Amino acid sequence: MSTSPQAQAPAKASFTFPFWAQIVAGLALGVLFGWIARSQDVSWLKTTLEQVGDIFIQLLKLAVAPLVFFAILVSITNLRKVNNAARLASRTLLWFMITSLIAVGIGLAIGLLTDPGAGTGLTPADGKEPKRHGSWIDFLTGIVPKDIVTPFTELNVLQIVFLAAVAGIAALQLGAKAQPVLNLAESVLELLQKALWWVIRLAPIGTVGLIGTAIASYGWDLIGKYATFTADIYIGCALVMFGVYPLLLATVAKVNPVQFFKGAWPAIQLAFVSRSSVGTMPVTQKVTERLGVPKEYASFSVPFGATTKMDGCAAIYPALAAIFIANIFDVQLGIKEYLLIAFVSVVGSAATAGLTGATVMLTLTLSTLGLPLAGVGLLMAIDPILDMMRTATNVAGQVVTPVLVAAREGILDKEAYAAASSSPLDEPAAAPAPVAVAA
């Protein structure tokens, strides 16, 4: 008995819930469960939310040390495949600095207009000195590790970056002799990224725990005390992300900013939830490539940006935080102090090193200005809520810069940019365009 063509036709694919919608659902459930846990004093629910969020973050952090090492190592050696690699690297660093200066300028302007520390009811007695400090001596001496094991066991990302950079440069100098090691490094990196993709798929569940814990722990009353400061951070980051970046994309790269956000949004939303630039790095690199940036260049610029490009944590936040703390401690800041804030934001951003939180960067800024480090304690309670928007801005900047540089150098695949997908989890990456930079 013959089979009809209709019977032979494959069944239609079942409807899948888009990843972005899963994240939004996780946010809504997190707010709901957090509100229930706090308003009804449901201790078991609060504990469950904390455990779910902690497990998700711990899974992300588990891959951080080896991921950073092998990503930086491979990214440096991949530059040998790119024409005019030195120029690409220098242009990338230049745009990092330009956008950081713009971001810190916006942060300072908002702080001067709003005086975020005024009228909060907070006093110096409410603060306490942080456990982790940042100073220029610590920053400079802390780059070089005492041994090769401690940076990995203590998750000192800055030292891991240093070791990876040394190994990458040495591999470039050795040439063909280092190829077996590079092949192994590329395989290990792919393995780590594959494992991290599994963790990333758990982001909607992690979102419930992280957002729920924030609401259950801090509530709206505490947020109210920091209302101006919180609003300043979110407004400042939004101005950079949805104002400065689109303007640069339209005028410098001459591409459609709306299409950029369509392609980059999966990385931005994951950064908002996870609060980790390094944890988001595989998604960041994938969306960057899908926006038409050649793979060889993206594999350098994205890991480099994930450890040094921090417009949210290292520019907007320390600028506003310094003004906030100066308000609380009744310290007057002048032109010299504002210039120092800008200097620290551009030069010292590597101190944040892509990890959750920006305490080291803030203490580095305060110590440079001579402001009391106890002021950091005033901001620790609200830090997780601030860090979500800061990290989303960081990651957006880590995608914008390669797009700008690739467009200026004539290596951006405009067709791939126009066709960039909104979900990096469900579709294969487009084949990278060949890299050819004009002399």
Sequence and secondary structure as in RCSB ss.txt:
>XXXX:A:sequence
MSTSPQAQAPAKASFTFPFWAQIVAGLALGVLFGWIARSQDVSWLKTTLEQVGDIFIQLLKLAVAPLVFFAILVS
ITNLRKVNNAARLASRTLLWFMITSLIAVGIGLAIGLLTDPGAGTGLTPADGKEPKRHGSWIDFLTGIVPKDIVT
PFTELNVLQIVFLAAVAGIAALQLGAKAQPVLNLAESVLELLQKALWWVIRLAPIGTVGLIGTAIASYGWDLIGK
YATFTADIYIGCALVMFGVYPLLLATVAKVNPVQFFKGAWPAIQLAFVSRSSVGTMPVTQKVTERLGVPKEYASF
SVPFGATTKMDGCAAIYPALAAIFIANIFDVQLGIKEYLLIAFVSVVGSAATAGLTGATVMLTLTLSTLGLPLAG
VGLLMAIDPILDMMRTATNVAGQVVTPVLVAAREGILDKEAYAAASSSPLDEPAAAPAPVAVAA
>XXXX:A:secstr
    HHHHS         HHHHHHHHHHHHHHHHHHHHHTT HHHHHHHHHHHHHHHHHHHHTHHHHHHHHHHHH
HHHGGGSTTHHHHHHHHHHHHHHHHHHHHHHHHHHHHHH TTTTS   GGG    SS   HHHHHHTSS SSSSH
HHHTT HHHHHHHHHHHHHHHHHHGGGGHHHHHHHHHHHHHHHHHHHHHHTTHHHHHHHHHHHHHHHHHHHHHHH
THHHHHHHHHHHHHIIIIIHHHHIIIII S HHHHHHHHHHHHHHHHHH  HHHHHHHHHHHHHHTT  HHHHHH
HHHHHHHH  TIIIIIHHHHHHHHHHHHTT    HHHHHHHHHHHHHSGGGTTT S  HHHHHHHHHHHT  TTH
HHHHHTTHHHHHHHHHHHHHHHHHHHHHHHHHHTT   HHHHHT  S TTTS            
